Amino acid sequence: PRANAASPNIILFMADDMGMGDSSVYQDFTGNSSAEQVATPNMERLARMGVRFTDAHTPSSRCTSTRYGLLTGRFPWRSRLKHWVLFGSQGDPLIEADRPTLASLLRDQGYATGMVGKWHVGLRYRQSNGQPAAGWEDADLSQPLHTSPLDFGFDAAWITSRSHATSGPDAAKLAEPATPPRRQRKRQSEATATAENNVGPGHIHGRTVMAASPNGKQLRATGDDAYVWHDLGKRHSDHAVEFLESHLQDATTATQPFFLYYASNSNHSPYTPSEFIAGHPVAGAAVTKSGAKMDVRHDFVYENDVALGRLLDWLQATPDPRSPGQPLIENTLLIFTSDNGAEINSPVASGPFRSHKGSVYEGGHRVPLLAAWPKGGVGDGSTDTPGGTREALVGLQDLYATFSEILQVELPDNARGERGAEDSFSALAAFQGRTALTRPPMFFNDHKQSKQDHAACAVRVDSPTVQGQAFPGKWKLFFTPGLIRTGTSQPTELYNLSEDPVETKNLLGEKSLERLVAFLTHEAKQHRNAGGYRLNQAAQSTSRSVDFTFHRGDP
């Protein structure tokens, strides 16, 4: 069915590198004191209107892979990228050309789709003759991009190609007198001190490099489209509201629902908060819950809160043309989350979890997840109520199936060769506070503690029953990189997060858990080799028996 008046608008706001402790919504959960907890009042406002999740995860501990999983509903290690991020000034598109995305799913159902912010799943430039460029070296920035978000379901896009410091030289620094760069400066910081550009294209609107100049890859350093790092927060917020308002002002689109993917650059380092967003101060404005001023990192965290608040204000103040007499907020699903854990190893930023970004320990992938949709039963829409808390295990790759269930659209038939949402499991019941079905195993990958090869991963299964024996708990089993690279499974660590959320007691050698380890190992290998959890379901439809008795010497 196509979208109709009941179909919600959807805004998906994803911060960059925010841990659970970076939002005061979770202060009671993390145990942070008011003297160290950054105040995020608009995130609190959203949580009171709707719900917060305390066991929400990214599919990877780094940004590129998470963005792939979020947009495709597929575990990112099934792509060519087994760990790390797309690197270089181009980064070939990671999403396969024929793979559906959240944006194409919604556009096909009649949604207007737009994006602002950090893309980082690859693009491709053109040469001067209009042919696809091999990379940055032969790219002509005056030519429209060959591949951009417009090729993956978005009607409009205002983006940075990657993280803000690696998407282009800071025009504000280009205007400063050149000084000899210090030896320890990063390469991208050195590039900003000269007129040369080996970094990136700056602002991209649709397929256009906005600051392209006649001088090769040099970008114009003045004017409205100059790439100024400190202006990005304001610029993204302005473009988001521009997309929303132009959608409503156009009679041909006003009766359509909209989807906005707001992928903030903050708070990825370097910390470059805008001075103001829509008149609200950002730089220098972050305070603790007890009212003390905070540092520039927390100003950048706070930038997300100010941008979120602007969206909330707009949704509450703007009438819904599809539901006369009601504001847009009533029938808009607004989601706030992060692409991975905090970029710093801090117990305040990560909360009561081990490690941070780049790790498969909980601090690397357990993230804030807030949502409200009053008309759809995701909270009551009131800021005077405490909001709901959801303890269900959910992942960002689940949003594809969740949106599909909301729209009553069948998922691609993987068993018949259709691509899409191979690892996505609808979390709508959890969003609405209903009893959810038992979910399939969840995988997390990219583990910097795996020194030789960061492609190590972990699998999470809660309270399984194995051949009649119950194993209550939240079980997380780690594997060597061989699991996702070649399908060979060698477990390395086992934790019960119910009793040990900080992952300090490795239970792998416990004899009483040998059957559980054998079961989890089998499940992990099956899901890895099947190509997707729904393909695994199809493969298991034939009745069979598996013995999970552990035999010493088993691989």
N, C-alpha and C positions, 0 to 999 in steps of 0.2 A: 504493500500500500504506500501511496505517496503521502508526504507530510500534509497535515491538515491543521485546523485551528487548535486542536488539542496537542499537537506536537510541540514540545518545548523548544525555546531558544536554548542554545548551549554556549557557555563561555568556559573555556578550559585555560586556567592561568597556571603556568608552571614556572616557578622560580628556579634559579640556578645555584646549586650548592647550599641549600638550606637544610640544616639538621632539625630534628624535632625540638631541640632546645632553643632554636632560633625563633620560635613563636611562643608568645605568652599563653596561647591557647592550651599548651601542654605543660604549663608550669607545675600543676599538681601531679602530673604523670612523671615528669623528669626530676622533680625535687629541687629545682633551681631556686635559690633564695631571691627575694625581691631586690636585693642589692646587686645581683648579677644578671637577672633576667631582663632582656630587652622587651619593652612594651610594644605589642602589635595590636592596637585597639580594633582595627578593622578586621583583622583575622578573628579576633574574639567576637566581633559583631556577626561575622558570617557563621561562626560555629554556634552561636546562640540561635540564629535563625534556622540552622539546619543541624548537621551532625559532624562529629570529628571521628576519625578512625585512629586507633592506637596500634594497629598491626598492619599498616599499609606499606607496600614495598615497590621499589623500582626493579625492573628485571635485570639491571646491571648496576654496577657501582660507578659508572662514568656516563658522561652526557650523550655522546653520539649513540651508543648502544641503547640507552634508555629511550631516546627519542625515536629510534627505529621501532623498538618494541611497543611504545605508546601508540605510534601512528599506524602500525600494521597488525597489532594483536598477535605477534609472533616473537618468540624468544630471540633476542638479537644474535646469540651465538649460532643460530641456524643460518645466518648470513655469512658473508666472507670475512667479517670482522669478529675475531674470537676474543679480543680484548683491546684495550686502549681506545683511541678516538681516531676519526679521520684527520689526517695530518696534511699539511701543505696548503698553499694558497688556493688550490682548487678542491681536491678531495672528490674523486669520482662519486657519482650518486650511489648511495648504499641501498636505497629502496629500489627494487627491481621495477623496470618500466611497466610491467603488466600486473603489478601487485596492488590491490585496493588498499586504501588508507581510511582513517577516520573521515578525512575531508571528502574523499570520493564517495564513501558510503553515504554521507549526509547530503552531498550535492546531488547524488542520484535520486535522493528522496525529496528533492525540491528545495533544499536549503541554500541560502547564500553563504559562501564560505570565505573567511578571511583570516589572515595571519599577520601578527606583528612580532618582532623580536628575533631571537637566536634560532637559526635553522640547523646547521651542523649535521646534516645527513647527506651532504654532497650536492654539488652543482657542476655545471660545465659551461665554459665560455665558448666564444666563437673566434675564429681567426678573422683577419681583415677581409678575406674573401667570402665570409659568411659560413664557412665550413666549421664543424665542431673542432675546438682546440684540443690538443693533446694534454695541455696543462697550462700553468701560469705563464710559462716562457713564451708561448706562441699566441697568447690571448690578446685580443684587441678589445679593450674595455669600452670603446665607443660602440661596439656591436651589441645587439640584444643577446642576452644569455641563451644558450642552446637549451639548457635544462635548469629549471628553477622550481620553487614550490607550485607554480602554476601547472606543472606537469604531474602533480600528485594530488589533484583535487581541489586546489584553492583557486577561487575566482580572483582574489587580490592578495598581495603580500608586500609588506614593508619589513625588510629583514637585514640582519647582519649574517654573513655567511657562516661564522663560527663564534667563539667567544669574542667579546668586543675588542680586546687588545690584539687579537690575531686576525681580525677582520679588516684592519686598515690602520695606517699611522694616524696618531692623534693630531688633528689639524691645529689644536690649541698649542701644541708643542712645536709644530712646524713654524708657527709665527714667532716663536721665541728665538733669541740669538743662539746660533749653534755653539755648543760647547763640546770639548772632547768627551766622548762617553767613557764612563768608568768601566774598568775591566769586568766587573761583576754584573753589569747590567744585562738583562735579557736581550736577545737579538731584536725582538719587536720594539723594545724601548729604544734601542740604538737607531732603528730605522726612523723613528719619529723626529730625531734630531737633524735629519738631512732631508733634502728634497726628493730623494729616491724612495721608491715604494716597492719593497720586496715582501710586503706583509699581506695585503688583501685589497678588495675593491671598495671598502667603505659601505655606504648605504646602497641597498638594492631595492628598487620598487618594481615589483613584477619581474621583468627581465632587464631592467635598465640600471646600469651603474650610474648613480645620480651625480657623482662628482668627477666623472671622466673628463679628461682634458685633452687638448691636442698634443700634449707632451708625453707620449708613450703611456706608461702606467702611473705617472704622477697624477695625483688627485688634486682638484681645486681646493685650496686651503681656506677660502673665504666664501661667504654667501650662505644661503639657507641650507644647502646640501653638503657643506663642509662636514667632514667626519670628526666630530668632537666627542670624545668619550664621555665627558661630564654631561653632555646634553642628551644622551641616549634614553635615560629613563623618562624624561619629559617627552621626547620625540615619539617613543613607542606609545606612551599613554595618549598623546594627541592623535596619532594615527588610528589607534583603537577606537576612540570616540568618533573620529572622522568616518571610519568604516560603518559604525553602528548608525550614526545620524544620517549619512547619505543613503543607507539602506532604507530607513524609514521615510525619508523625504521623497524617494522615487516611487511613484504610484505603481510602477510595474514590479517592484520588489517588496513593498511594504506589507503585503499579505503573505509573504514567505517567512518562515522562521530563519534565523541566522545562526551560524556557528562561527565563533571567534576563538582561535588558538593564540593565546597571549603567552609567548615564551620569553620571559624576561631575561635580560643579561645579568641582572643583579641576583645574588651577590658574589658572582665569580670575580676573583681578583684579576687585575688591580682594582681597588675600591674607588669608584668614580661616581659618587652620587650626584644627581642633579641638584641645582640650588633650590628650585621649586618645581612642583607639578601642579598645574591648574591653581596656582596661588598658594598651595600648601608647602611650607618649608620642608626640605629634605636634608640637605647637607647641614650638619650641626644640630639636627633636630631629634636624633634618637636619644631616648632616655630609658633608664631602668624602670621597673615597676615601682620602685621607691622614689623615682623622680630625678635621679642623678644623670648628668650628661654622660654619653658614651662615646666610643671611638668611631673612626671613619668606617670600619667594617660594619658596625651596627647601624650607621647611617645608611649604608648600602642595603642591609637587610630591611631597614625601615622603608626604603624606597618601594619595595614590593608592597608593603602595607598601605602606603599612600596611594599607589596605583590601583590597588584592589578597592580601596575606599572610594576612589573616583568612580569606578565601575558600579559599585553598590549604589552610590548617590544617584548616578544617571539612571539606573534601572528602576529605582524607587520613584524618581521624579518624572519619568517618561511614560505616557499612556501607551497601552498596548493596542495597536490598530486591529489586531485580530480578536481582541476581547475588550470591547468598549466598556469604559468605566473602571478598568483595572490597570494598575501599573505593570510594566514589563516584568518586574521582579517576581510576580506571582507565578508566571509560567516560563521562567528561565532557570535552567539547571546551571548553577554557578559552582565550579570546582576549583579549588586551590591546592597545589601540591608542589613538589620539587623533583628535580631530575636525578638526584642522588643525595647522599649525606653531606654533611658539612665539609668544606675544603680544609679546615683546620682540625687538628687532633685535640679537641677540647671537650671535657666532660660536660661543660655548660652547653655547648652547641649541639653535641650528639645526644645528650641525655644519658640515661643509665645503660649505655651500650658500648661495646668494644669497637675501637678504631673509627675510621671516617671514610671519606670519599676514596675510591680505588680499592676498597676491601670488601670481601664477601662476609666478613663479620658484620653484625647487625648495624653498626654505626655507618657502614658504607651504603646501605640500601633501605633502611627503615626511615620513612619520611613523613612529614605532615601530609594529611589528606583531609580536607574540609569540603563540605558540599551542602547546598541548600536548593530546594525546588519545592516551594510551598504547595503548588497545585498537584505535584506528583507524589506528595507524602514523604518527601525528604526534609524533615523538620516542619515546623509550623509557621515559619516566616516571621516570628515575633522576636524582637531583640530583648524582650522582658522576661523570656524564659531561658533556662540554662542550656538548652540544646541537648542533643543526644550524643551518646558515646557508643561507638561500634567497635567491638573487639574481634570482629571477623577478619580472617586472613584474606587480604585482597592485594592485587598487583596492578600497576598501571597498564599492563598489557590486557587487562580485563575490560578496559573501557570500550573496546570495539564491540564485544559481545553484549555489554551493558547497554550501549546506545542502540544496538540492533534490537534488543528486547523491548526497549522503550518504544521504538518505531514499529515493532512487530514485523521486522524484516528477517527473513531466514539468512543464516550465515552461509558463506560459500560451502559448497559440497566438496570437501577435501577428498573424500573417498572416490569421487568421480573426476578428480584431477583439477578441480577449481582451486585457485589460490586464495588465501586470505584468512586471517584470524585463527591460524592453526592452533595457537596456544591460549586463546582468549576464552574466559569463563565468566558468564554474566554475574555481576555483583549487585544487580538491581535489588534483589531481596535484602541484601545487607544494607544497602543505602536506605531502604524503606523500613528497616527494622523488623523484617519478617525472617522466619527461619530459612536459612539458605541450604541448598543441597551440599552434600560433601564435595569439596572441590578437589580437583586433580593435584598432583604434586606441583610445587612451585620451585623454579630454578633461579639462582642468582649467579652471575659470573663476573669475572675480572677481579682477581685477588692478588694484590701487590705483595702479600706475605708469601706467595708461591714464588720464590726467588728466581728460579730458572725460567719459568714460563708462567705469566700471569693469567693464562687461559684456564686456570683452575675454577671450579664452580662448587656450589652446594645445592642440595635439594631439601625441601621442607615438606613434611607430611605430618598432619596432626592426628593423634589418637587412633592409629590404625589397629585393626584386628588381623592377626596373622595366624591362619589355621586354628581359629578358635581362641587364641590367646590375645587378650587386649593389652595394648601398650599405651596407656593414657599419657598425654603430654604433647609438647610441641617439638617434634624431632627434626633435627637439622644435621644432615650427613654431608661432609666435605669429600671431594674427589680430586685426584690428580688431573692435570690438563688432558690426559688421554681420553677422558669420558667424552668431552665435546669435540676433540680433534679426531679421534679414531673410533669411538664407541667402546673402548676398553675401560673397565671400571675398577679403580683401585681406591677404596675409601681411606681417608687419612685422619678425620676427626669426627666425633659425634657429640652433639650437645642436646640436652633437653631444656629448651628455652623457658618452659613453665617453671622450672626450679633454678635455672642458671641463665638468666637473660644476658649476662655479661660474657658468657662463653669462656669460662675459666677452667671447667672440669671436663676434660676429654674422656668420654665414656666408651670409647671404641673398644677397649680391651675387656669390658665387662662380660663375663660369660653368660649372665642372665639375659643379655641383649643380643646375643649372637643371631638368634632367629630374626629379630628386628633388623639388624644390619643386613642380613641376607635379603630380606624383603625389600628394604629401601634401595639396596644395590640393584636388585632385579628391576624395580620400578624405574629407577633412574636410567638404566640402560635401555629398557623398553621404550620409554618416552623419548630418549635421545634418538634412537634408531628408527622410530616410527615416523618422525617428521612432523609431529604435532600431537597434542593430547587427544584431539578428536580423531585423528588417524589411528592413534593407539586404541581408542575405543572400538573403532571398526575392526582392527586387527584382533582384538580380544573377544569379538562377538561369537567366535567359534568356541564351543565348550572345550576346556582343557584343564589339566591339573598340574600345579607346580608345587614342588616340595621345597619349603624354605628352611629346612634343617641345615644348619651351618656345619660344614665339614672342614676340618683344619686342612690347610693346603689349597683351599679353593681360591681362585683369583679374585 
